Amino acid sequence: MKVIFILVAASLLVASGFLVAFLWAVRNGQYDDDYTPSVRILFDEDKVPENNIDIEQSDDDSLAESDNT
């Protein structure tokens, strides 16, 4: 029975530590960004390489050379 009291006390100590850490994070502004997540999807840009056509042509040339031999 003593072990249960020790475990309950230890769990309350750990839980209070997490509560203090959470309150510290809230007071220091860790959760203040409300705007960015709502507009992040609007600015999603996938950059395409400018030399995409050159890569395709060089692949076709190498295939044509291997077919000739």
Phi and psi restraints in degrees (value plus and minus 20) as a CYANA .aco file:
   2 LYS   PHI     -86.6   -46.6
   2 LYS   PSI     -52.0   -12.0
   3 VAL   PHI     -85.4   -45.4
   3 VAL   PSI     -58.0   -18.0
   4 ILE   PHI     -83.3   -43.3
   4 ILE   PSI     -62.4   -22.4
   5 PHE   PHI     -84.6   -44.6
   5 PHE   PSI     -58.0   -18.0
   6 ILE   PHI     -86.4   -46.4
   6 ILE   PSI     -62.9   -22.9
   7 LEU   PHI     -87.1   -47.1
   7 LEU   PSI     -59.1   -19.1
   8 VAL   PHI     -84.8   -44.8
   8 VAL   PSI     -62.1   -22.1
   9 ALA   PHI     -84.7   -44.7
   9 ALA   PSI     -61.9   -21.9
  10 ALA   PHI     -85.8   -45.8
  10 ALA   PSI     -61.2   -21.2
  11 SER   PHI     -87.4   -47.4
  11 SER   PSI     -56.6   -16.6
  12 LEU   PHI     -86.2   -46.2
  12 LEU   PSI     -56.0   -16.0
  13 LEU   PHI     -85.4   -45.4
  13 LEU   PSI     -64.8   -24.8
  14 VAL   PHI     -86.0   -46.0
  14 VAL   PSI     -62.8   -22.8
  15 ALA   PHI     -83.6   -43.6
  15 ALA   PSI     -60.0   -20.0
  16 SER   PHI     -87.4   -47.4
  16 SER   PSI     -53.3   -13.3
  17 GLY   PHI     -83.3   -43.3
  17 GLY   PSI     -63.7   -23.7
  18 PHE   PHI     -85.5   -45.5
  18 PHE   PSI     -56.4   -16.4
  19 LEU   PHI     -84.9   -44.9
  19 LEU   PSI     -61.7   -21.7
  20 VAL   PHI     -84.5   -44.5
  20 VAL   PSI     -61.6   -21.6
  21 ALA   PHI     -84.8   -44.8
  21 ALA   PSI     -59.5   -19.5
  22 PHE   PHI     -85.8   -45.8
  22 PHE   PSI     -65.0   -25.0
  23 LEU   PHI     -84.0   -44.0
  23 LEU   PSI     -57.8   -17.8
  24 TRP   PHI     -82.3   -42.3
  24 TRP   PSI     -62.8   -22.8
  25 ALA   PHI     -85.6   -45.6
  25 ALA   PSI     -59.8   -19.8
  26 VAL   PHI     -86.7   -46.7
  26 VAL   PSI     -62.4   -22.4
  27 ARG   PHI     -89.5   -49.5
  27 ARG   PSI     -46.2    -6.2
  28 ASN   PHI    -111.1   -71.1
  28 ASN   PSI     -14.3    25.7
  29 GLY   PHI      65.0   105.0
  29 GLY   PSI       5.0    45.0
  30 GLN   PHI     -90.6   -50.6
  30 GLN   PSI     -41.6    -1.6
  31 TYR   PHI    -136.2   -96.2
  31 TYR   PSI       8.1    48.1
  32 ASP   PHI    -107.0   -67.0
  32 ASP   PSI     -33.6     6.4
  33 ASP   PHI    -101.4   -61.4
  33 ASP   PSI      76.9   116.9
  34 ASP   PHI    -121.2   -81.2
  34 ASP   PSI     -37.6     2.4
  35 TYR   PHI    -107.0   -67.0
  35 TYR   PSI     -63.4   -23.4
  36 THR   PHI     -80.8   -40.8
  36 THR   PSI     -65.4   -25.4
  37 PRO   PHI     -82.8   -42.8
  37 PRO   PSI     -49.8    -9.8
  38 SER   PHI     -95.8   -55.8
  38 SER   PSI     -43.9    -3.9
  39 VAL   PHI    -130.8   -90.8
  39 VAL   PSI     -18.9    21.1
  40 ARG   PHI     -82.0   -42.0
  40 ARG   PSI     -55.7   -15.7
  41 ILE   PHI     -88.3   -48.3
  41 ILE   PSI     -45.1    -5.1
  42 LEU   PHI     -93.8   -53.8
  42 LEU   PSI     -44.2    -4.2
  43 PHE   PHI    -128.4   -88.4
  43 PHE   PSI       2.5    42.5
  44 ASP   PHI     -96.7   -56.7
  44 ASP   PSI      92.8   132.8
  45 GLU   PHI    -140.1  -100.1
  45 GLU   PSI     105.6   145.6
  46 ASP   PHI    -119.5   -79.5
  46 ASP   PSI      97.3   137.3
  47 LYS   PHI    -103.7   -63.7
  47 LYS   PSI     108.4   148.4
  48 VAL   PHI    -121.4   -81.4
  48 VAL   PSI     111.8   151.8
  49 PRO   PHI     -82.6   -42.6
  49 PRO   PSI     121.9   161.9
  50 GLU   PHI     -91.3   -51.3
  50 GLU   PSI     -45.3    -5.3
  51 ASN   PHI    -116.6   -76.6
  51 ASN   PSI      13.3    53.3
  52 ASN   PHI     -84.3   -44.3
  52 ASN   PSI     -56.5   -16.5
  53 ILE   PHI     -88.7   -48.7
  53 ILE   PSI     -59.2   -19.2
  54 ASP   PHI     -81.7   -41.7
  54 ASP   PSI     -58.7   -18.7
  55 ILE   PHI     -85.7   -45.7
  55 ILE   PSI     -63.2   -23.2
  56 GLU   PHI     -85.2   -45.2
  56 GLU   PSI     -60.1   -20.1
  57 GLN   PHI     -88.4   -48.4
  57 GLN   PSI     -59.2   -19.2
  58 SER   PHI     -87.9   -47.9
  58 SER   PSI     -53.3   -13.3
  59 ASP   PHI     -86.4   -46.4
  59 ASP   PSI     -60.3   -20.3
  60 ASP   PHI     -86.9   -46.9
  60 ASP   PSI     -58.2   -18.2
  61 ASP   PHI     -85.0   -45.0
  61 ASP   PSI     -61.4   -21.4
  62 SER   PHI     -88.6   -48.6
  62 SER   PSI     -52.3   -12.3
  63 LEU   PHI     -89.1   -49.1
  63 LEU   PSI     -59.7   -19.7
  64 ALA   PHI     -86.1   -46.1
  64 ALA   PSI     -58.1   -18.1
  65 GLU   PHI     -87.8   -47.8
  65 GLU   PSI     -56.9   -16.9
  66 SER   PHI     -93.5   -53.5
  66 SER   PSI     -45.9    -5.9
  67 ASP   PHI     -94.0   -54.0
  67 ASP   PSI     -49.9    -9.9
  68 ASN   PHI     -93.8   -53.8
  68 ASN   PSI     -42.9    -2.9
